[in-house]
Amino acid sequence: MPGNWYYVLSCIAAAVLAGNLFATVVVLRSDFYSPLQQRLQLALVWLIPVLGAACCASFASIHGRAVPKPDERFPKPDTFDLPGGEGNSL
């Protein structure tokens, strides 16, 4: 019977390790955070394994998608549709 417990515990440890490694890669690939912020998040990932990894990975993935490129966010000046066309004759 003790052999089954070792198998279960080793599977749980492997899952936690895989989650921490995934969160580490996501945090390190994120260019949104400064190096100090990345180090602090990595400390959180490895000191509080499951909860820290989940929070840091989700925050890094959210910030990776939330920053639009300026060309996609703002229209060009000649596309403003003002009455009378005053804004289109620059």
N, CA, C and O atoms as a GROMACS GRO file, in nm:
protein
  360
    1MET      N    1   0.080  -0.121   0.000
    1MET     CA    2   0.000   0.000   0.000
    1MET      C    3   0.084   0.128   0.000
    1MET      O    4   0.044   0.225  -0.064
    2PRO      N    5   0.199   0.133   0.069
    2PRO     CA    6   0.279   0.256   0.068
    2PRO      C    7   0.329   0.292  -0.072
    2PRO      O    8   0.353   0.409  -0.099
    3GLY      N    9   0.346   0.195  -0.159
    3GLY     CA   10   0.392   0.224  -0.295
    3GLY      C   11   0.293   0.310  -0.372
    3GLY      O   12   0.334   0.392  -0.454
    4ASN      N   13   0.164   0.293  -0.347
    4ASN     CA   14   0.062   0.375  -0.412
    4ASN      C   15   0.070   0.520  -0.368
    4ASN      O   16   0.050   0.610  -0.449
    5TRP      N   17   0.098   0.543  -0.240
    5TRP     CA   18   0.110   0.680  -0.191
    5TRP      C   19   0.229   0.750  -0.253
    5TRP      O   20   0.221   0.869  -0.286
    6TYR      N   21   0.337   0.680  -0.270
    6TYR     CA   22   0.454   0.740  -0.334
    6TYR      C   23   0.423   0.777  -0.479
    6TYR      O   24   0.469   0.880  -0.529
    7TYR      N   25   0.346   0.693  -0.545
    7TYR     CA   26   0.308   0.722  -0.683
    7TYR      C   27   0.219   0.846  -0.690
    7TYR      O   28   0.239   0.933  -0.775
    8VAL      N   29   0.122   0.854  -0.601
    8VAL     CA   30   0.031   0.969  -0.599
    8VAL      C   31   0.108   1.097  -0.566
    8VAL      O   32   0.089   1.199  -0.632
    9LEU      N   33   0.193   1.093  -0.464
    9LEU     CA   34   0.270   1.210  -0.427
    9LEU      C   35   0.368   1.252  -0.536
    9LEU      O   36   0.390   1.372  -0.557
   10SER      N   37   0.427   1.155  -0.604
   10SER     CA   38   0.518   1.191  -0.713
   10SER      C   39   0.444   1.253  -0.830
   10SER      O   40   0.497   1.342  -0.896
   11CYS      N   41   0.322   1.208  -0.857
   11CYS     CA   42   0.240   1.270  -0.964
   11CYS      C   43   0.201   1.412  -0.927
   11CYS      O   44   0.204   1.501  -1.012
   12ILE      N   45   0.165   1.435  -0.801
   12ILE     CA   46   0.132   1.571  -0.757
   12ILE      C   47   0.254   1.662  -0.765
   12ILE      O   48   0.245   1.775  -0.811
   13ALA      N   49   0.369   1.611  -0.720
   13ALA     CA   50   0.492   1.692  -0.727
   13ALA      C   51   0.529   1.723  -0.871
   13ALA      O   52   0.573   1.834  -0.901
   14ALA      N   53   0.511   1.628  -0.961
   14ALA     CA   54   0.541   1.652  -1.103
   14ALA      C   55   0.447   1.755  -1.162
   14ALA      O   56   0.490   1.838  -1.242
   15ALA      N   57   0.319   1.752  -1.123
   15ALA     CA   58   0.224   1.850  -1.174
   15ALA      C   59   0.257   1.991  -1.122
   15ALA      O   60   0.248   2.088  -1.196
   16VAL      N   61   0.295   2.002  -0.996
   16VAL     CA   62   0.332   2.132  -0.939
   16VAL      C   63   0.458   2.184  -1.007
   16VAL      O   64   0.467   2.303  -1.040
   17LEU      N   65   0.554   2.098  -1.028
   17LEU     CA   66   0.678   2.137  -1.095
   17LEU      C   67   0.651   2.183  -1.238
   17LEU      O   68   0.708   2.283  -1.283
   18ALA      N   69   0.565   2.111  -1.309
   18ALA     CA   70   0.532   2.150  -1.446
   18ALA      C   71   0.459   2.285  -1.448
   18ALA      O   72   0.485   2.368  -1.536
   19GLY      N   73   0.370   2.308  -1.353
   19GLY     CA   74   0.300   2.436  -1.346
   19GLY      C   75   0.395   2.551  -1.315
   19GLY      O   76   0.383   2.659  -1.373
   20ASN      N   77   0.489   2.528  -1.224
   20ASN     CA   78   0.587   2.632  -1.192
   20ASN      C   79   0.678   2.662  -1.310
   20ASN      O   80   0.711   2.777  -1.336
   21LEU      N   81   0.719   2.559  -1.381
   21LEU     CA   82   0.804   2.580  -1.499
   21LEU      C   83   0.728   2.657  -1.607
   21LEU      O   84   0.784   2.745  -1.672
   22PHE      N   85   0.600   2.623  -1.627
   22PHE     CA   86   0.518   2.694  -1.725
   22PHE      C   87   0.504   2.841  -1.686
   22PHE      O   88   0.520   2.929  -1.771
   23ALA      N   89   0.475   2.869  -1.558
   23ALA     CA   90   0.460   3.007  -1.512
   23ALA      C   91   0.593   3.082  -1.524
   23ALA      O   92   0.593   3.201  -1.556
   24THR      N   93   0.703   3.015  -1.498
   24THR     CA   94   0.835   3.078  -1.512
   24THR      C   95   0.860   3.121  -1.655
   24THR      O   96   0.907   3.231  -1.680
   25VAL      N   97   0.828   3.035  -1.750
   25VAL     CA   98   0.849   3.068  -1.891
   25VAL      C   99   0.758   3.183  -1.933
   25VAL      O  100   0.802   3.272  -2.005
   26VAL      N  101   0.633   3.182  -1.888
   26VAL     CA  102   0.540   3.289  -1.925
   26VAL      C  103   0.586   3.423  -1.869
   26VAL      O  104   0.582   3.524  -1.939
   27VAL      N  105   0.631   3.424  -1.744
   27VAL     CA  106   0.677   3.549  -1.682
   27VAL      C  107   0.804   3.599  -1.750
   27VAL      O  108   0.817   3.719  -1.775
   28LEU      N  109   0.897   3.510  -1.781
   28LEU     CA  110   1.022   3.553  -1.844
   28LEU      C  111   1.002   3.600  -1.987
   28LEU      O  112   1.076   3.686  -2.034
   29ARG      N  113   0.904   3.548  -2.056
   29ARG     CA  114   0.878   3.591  -2.195
   29ARG      C  115   0.799   3.721  -2.201
   29ARG      O  116   0.796   3.786  -2.306
   30SER      N  117   0.737   3.761  -2.092
   30SER     CA  118   0.659   3.884  -2.092
   30SER      C  119   0.752   4.004  -2.093
   30SER      O  120   0.843   4.014  -2.012
   31ASP      N  121   0.728   4.096  -2.187
   31ASP     CA  122   0.809   4.217  -2.193
   31ASP      C  123   0.739   4.336  -2.128
   31ASP      O  124   0.785   4.449  -2.139
   32PHE      N  125   0.628   4.310  -2.061
   32PHE     CA  126   0.551   4.416  -1.996
   32PHE      C  127   0.615   4.457  -1.864
   32PHE      O  128   0.605   4.574  -1.825
   33TYR      N  129   0.680   4.364  -1.794
   33TYR     CA  130   0.734   4.388  -1.662
   33TYR      C  131   0.881   4.425  -1.667
   33TYR      O  132   0.955   4.385  -1.757
   34SER      N  133   0.923   4.503  -1.567
   34SER     CA  134   1.064   4.535  -1.553
   34SER      C  135   1.136   4.412  -1.498
   34SER      O  136   1.072   4.321  -1.446
   35PRO      N  137   1.270   4.408  -1.509
   35PRO     CA  138   1.343   4.293  -1.454
   35PRO      C  139   1.320   4.270  -1.304
   35PRO      O  140   1.313   4.156  -1.259
   36LEU      N  141   1.306   4.378  -1.228
   36LEU     CA  142   1.279   4.363  -1.085
   36LEU      C  143   1.142   4.298  -1.063
   36LEU      O  144   1.128   4.209  -0.979
   37GLN      N  145   1.042   4.343  -1.138
   37GLN     CA  146   0.909   4.284  -1.125
   37GLN      C  147   0.910   4.137  -1.166
   37GLN      O  148   0.842   4.054  -1.104
   38GLN      N  149   0.986   4.104  -1.268
   38GLN     CA  150   0.994   3.964  -1.309
   38GLN      C  151   1.059   3.879  -1.199
   38GLN      O  152   1.012   3.769  -1.172
   39ARG      N  153   1.163   3.930  -1.137
   39ARG     CA  154   1.228   3.853  -1.030
   39ARG      C  155   1.134   3.835  -0.911
   39ARG      O  156   1.130   3.727  -0.852
   40LEU      N  157   1.059   3.939  -0.877
   40LEU     CA  158   0.965   3.927  -0.766
   40LEU      C  159   0.854   3.827  -0.798
   40LEU      O  160   0.811   3.751  -0.712
   41GLN      N  161   0.807   3.828  -0.922
   41GLN     CA  162   0.703   3.732  -0.960
   41GLN      C  163   0.758   3.590  -0.961
   41GLN      O  164   0.688   3.496  -0.922
   42LEU      N  165   0.880   3.573  -1.004
   42LEU     CA  166   0.939   3.439  -1.001
   42LEU      C  167   0.958   3.391  -0.857
   42LEU      O  168   0.942   3.272  -0.829
   43ALA      N  169   0.991   3.482  -0.767
   43ALA     CA  170   1.000   3.444  -0.626
   43ALA      C  171   0.864   3.400  -0.574
   43ALA      O  172   0.853   3.303  -0.499
   44LEU      N  173   0.760   3.471  -0.615
   44LEU     CA  174   0.624   3.434  -0.576
   44LEU      C  175   0.586   3.297  -0.632
   44LEU      O  176   0.524   3.216  -0.563
   45VAL      N  177   0.623   3.272  -0.757
   45VAL     CA  178   0.592   3.142  -0.820
   45VAL      C  179   0.656   3.028  -0.743
   45VAL      O  180   0.591   2.927  -0.717
   46TRP      N  181   0.782   3.043  -0.706
   46TRP     CA  182   0.854   2.931  -0.645
   46TRP      C  183   0.836   2.923  -0.494
   46TRP      O  184   0.856   2.817  -0.436
   47LEU      N  185   0.797   3.034  -0.427
   47LEU     CA  186   0.774   3.028  -0.283
   47LEU      C  187   0.632   2.986  -0.248
   47LEU      O  188   0.610   2.924  -0.144
   48ILE      N  189   0.535   3.019  -0.332
   48ILE     CA  190   0.396   2.978  -0.313
   48ILE      C  191   0.356   2.903  -0.441
   48ILE      O  192   0.294   2.963  -0.530
   49PRO      N  193   0.391   2.776  -0.453
   49PRO     CA  194   0.389   2.706  -0.581
   49PRO      C  195   0.258   2.712  -0.660
   49PRO      O  196   0.260   2.762  -0.772
   50VAL      N  197   0.149   2.665  -0.610
   50VAL     CA  198   0.029   2.653  -0.693
   50VAL      C  199  -0.038   2.788  -0.712
   50VAL      O  200  -0.065   2.829  -0.825
   51LEU      N  201  -0.066   2.858  -0.604
   51LEU     CA  202  -0.136   2.986  -0.613
   51LEU      C  203  -0.049   3.093  -0.679
   51LEU      O  204  -0.098   3.168  -0.763
   52GLY      N  205   0.077   3.100  -0.644
   52GLY     CA  206   0.167   3.198  -0.704
   52GLY      C  207   0.185   3.176  -0.853
   52GLY      O  208   0.187   3.271  -0.931
   53ALA      N  209   0.199   3.049  -0.893
   53ALA     CA  210   0.215   3.018  -1.035
   53ALA      C  211   0.091   3.055  -1.113
   53ALA      O  212   0.100   3.111  -1.222
   54ALA      N  213  -0.026   3.024  -1.059
   54ALA     CA  214  -0.150   3.055  -1.129
   54ALA      C  215  -0.170   3.205  -1.144
   54ALA      O  216  -0.208   3.253  -1.251
   55CYS      N  217  -0.145   3.280  -1.037
   55CYS     CA  218  -0.163   3.426  -1.042
   55CYS      C  219  -0.064   3.492  -1.138
   55CYS      O  220  -0.102   3.574  -1.221
   56CYS      N  221   0.062   3.457  -1.126
   56CYS     CA  222   0.164   3.522  -1.210
   56CYS      C  223   0.147   3.486  -1.357
   56CYS      O  224   0.165   3.572  -1.443
   57ALA      N  225   0.114   3.363  -1.386
   57ALA     CA  226   0.093   3.324  -1.526
   57ALA      C  227  -0.028   3.394  -1.585
   57ALA      O  228  -0.024   3.438  -1.700
   58SER      N  229  -0.135   3.406  -1.507
   58SER     CA  230  -0.254   3.473  -1.560
   58SER      C  231  -0.230   3.622  -1.578
   58SER      O  232  -0.272   3.680  -1.678
   59PHE      N  233  -0.162   3.687  -1.482
   59PHE     CA  234  -0.132   3.829  -1.497
   59PHE      C  235  -0.041   3.855  -1.617
   59PHE      O  236  -0.064   3.950  -1.692
   60ALA      N  237   0.059   3.773  -1.634
   60ALA     CA  238   0.151   3.792  -1.747
   60ALA      C  239   0.081   3.771  -1.880
   60ALA      O  240   0.107   3.843  -1.976
   61SER      N  241  -0.008   3.673  -1.887
   61SER     CA  242  -0.078   3.650  -2.013
   61SER      C  243  -0.180   3.760  -2.040
   61SER      O  244  -0.202   3.797  -2.156
   62ILE      N  245  -0.244   3.814  -1.935
   62ILE     CA  246  -0.338   3.924  -1.954
   62ILE      C  247  -0.264   4.048  -2.003
   62ILE      O  248  -0.310   4.114  -2.097
   63HIS      N  249  -0.151   4.080  -1.942
   63HIS     CA  250  -0.076   4.199  -1.984
   63HIS      C  251  -0.014   4.180  -2.121
   63HIS      O  252   0.010   4.278  -2.191
   64GLY      N  253   0.013   4.060  -2.160
   64GLY     CA  254   0.067   4.035  -2.293
   64GLY      C  255  -0.034   4.065  -2.403
   64GLY      O  256   0.004   4.103  -2.513
   65ARG      N  257  -0.163   4.047  -2.373
   65ARG     CA  258  -0.267   4.072  -2.473
   65ARG      C  259  -0.326   4.210  -2.462
   65ARG      O  260  -0.383   4.259  -2.560
   66ALA      N  261  -0.314   4.277  -2.347
   66ALA     CA  262  -0.388   4.400  -2.323
   66ALA      C  263  -0.324   4.523  -2.386
   66ALA      O  264  -0.390   4.626  -2.397
   67VAL      N  265  -0.199   4.516  -2.426
   67VAL     CA  266  -0.132   4.634  -2.480
   67VAL      C  267  -0.141   4.633  -2.632
   67VAL      O  268  -0.069   4.558  -2.698
   68PRO      N  269  -0.229   4.716  -2.689
   68PRO     CA  270  -0.241   4.719  -2.835
   68PRO      C  271  -0.129   4.800  -2.896
   68PRO      O  272  -0.070   4.886  -2.831
   69LYS      N  273  -0.099   4.772  -3.021
   69LYS     CA  274  -0.001   4.852  -3.093
   69LYS      C  275  -0.062   4.987  -3.126
   69LYS      O  276  -0.182   4.994  -3.156
   70PRO      N  277   0.015   5.093  -3.120
   70PRO     CA  278  -0.042   5.226  -3.146
   70PRO      C  279  -0.106   5.238  -3.285
   70PRO      O  280  -0.206   5.309  -3.299
   71ASP      N  281  -0.053   5.172  -3.385
   71ASP     CA  282  -0.111   5.182  -3.518
   71ASP      C  283  -0.250   5.121  -3.524
   71ASP      O  284  -0.334   5.166  -3.602
   72GLU      N  285  -0.278   5.021  -3.442
   72GLU     CA  286  -0.408   4.957  -3.444
   72GLU      C  287  -0.508   5.030  -3.357
   72GLU      O  288  -0.629   5.020  -3.379
   73ARG      N  289  -0.461   5.105  -3.257
   73ARG     CA  290  -0.552   5.167  -3.163
   73ARG      C  291  -0.602   5.303  -3.211
   73ARG      O  292  -0.720   5.334  -3.192
   74PHE      N  293  -0.517   5.383  -3.272
   74PHE     CA  294  -0.555   5.518  -3.310
   74PHE      C  295  -0.570   5.527  -3.463
   74PHE      O  296  -0.486   5.474  -3.536
   75PRO      N  297  -0.674   5.591  -3.510
   75PRO     CA  298  -0.688   5.608  -3.655
   75PRO      C  299  -0.590   5.713  -3.707
   75PRO      O  300  -0.543   5.798  -3.632
   76LYS      N  301  -0.559   5.705  -3.833
   76LYS     CA  302  -0.472   5.804  -3.896
   76LYS      C  303  -0.549   5.937  -3.907
   76LYS      O  304  -0.672   5.936  -3.914
   77PRO      N  305  -0.478   6.050  -3.908
   77PRO     CA  306  -0.548   6.180  -3.910
   77PRO      C  307  -0.639   6.198  -4.030
   77PRO      O  308  -0.740   6.269  -4.019
   78ASP      N  309  -0.608   6.139  -4.143
   78ASP     CA  310  -0.692   6.160  -4.261
   78ASP      C  311  -0.818   6.074  -4.259
   78ASP      O  312  -0.898   6.082  -4.352
   79THR      N  313  -0.838   5.993  -4.157
   79THR     CA  314  -0.958   5.911  -4.153
   79THR      C  315  -1.063   5.967  -4.058
   79THR      O  316  -1.167   5.905  -4.039
   80PHE      N  317  -1.036   6.083  -3.997
   80PHE     CA  318  -1.139   6.144  -3.912
   80PHE      C  319  -1.254   6.190  -4.001
   80PHE      O  320  -1.233   6.259  -4.100
   81ASP      N  321  -1.372   6.151  -3.965
   81ASP     CA  322  -1.488   6.184  -4.047
   81ASP      C  323  -1.561   6.302  -3.984
   81ASP      O  324  -1.663   6.284  -3.917
   82LEU      N  325  -1.508   6.423  -4.006
   82LEU     CA  326  -1.569   6.542  -3.950
   82LEU      C  327  -1.666   6.602  -4.050
   82LEU      O  328  -1.646   6.589  -4.171
   83PRO      N  329  -1.770   6.666  -4.001
   83PRO     CA  330  -1.865   6.729  -4.093
   83PRO      C  331  -1.797   6.838  -4.176
   83PRO      O  332  -1.721   6.918  -4.121
   84GLY      N  333  -1.821   6.841  -4.303
   84GLY     CA  334  -1.764   6.941  -4.391
   84GLY      C  335  -1.624   6.905  -4.439
   84GLY      O  336  -1.571   6.971  -4.528
   85GLY      N  337  -1.563   6.804  -4.383
   85GLY     CA  338  -1.432   6.758  -4.429
   85GLY      C  339  -1.318   6.846  -4.381
   85GLY      O  340  -1.210   6.841  -4.439
   86GLU      N  341  -1.337   6.928  -4.276
   86GLU     CA  342  -1.230   7.017  -4.230
   86GLU      C  343  -1.108   6.939  -4.183
   86GLU      O  344  -0.995   6.983  -4.204
   87GLY      N  345  -1.129   6.825  -4.121
   87GLY     CA  346  -1.018   6.748  -4.066
   87GLY      C  347  -0.942   6.670  -4.171
   87GLY      O  348  -0.833   6.622  -4.143
   88ASN      N  349  -0.996   6.656  -4.292
   88ASN     CA  350  -0.933   6.574  -4.393
   88ASN      C  351  -0.837   6.652  -4.482
   88ASN      O  352  -0.765   6.592  -4.561
   89SER      N  353  -0.833   6.784  -4.470
   89SER     CA  354  -0.743   6.862  -4.557
   89SER      C  355  -0.626   6.912  -4.477
   89SER      O  356  -0.619   7.030  -4.443
   90LEU      N  357  -0.534   6.824  -4.447
   90LEU     CA  358  -0.417   6.864  -4.370
   90LEU      C  359  -0.308   6.908  -4.459
   90LEU      O  360  -0.201   6.946  -4.412
   0.00000   0.00000   0.00000
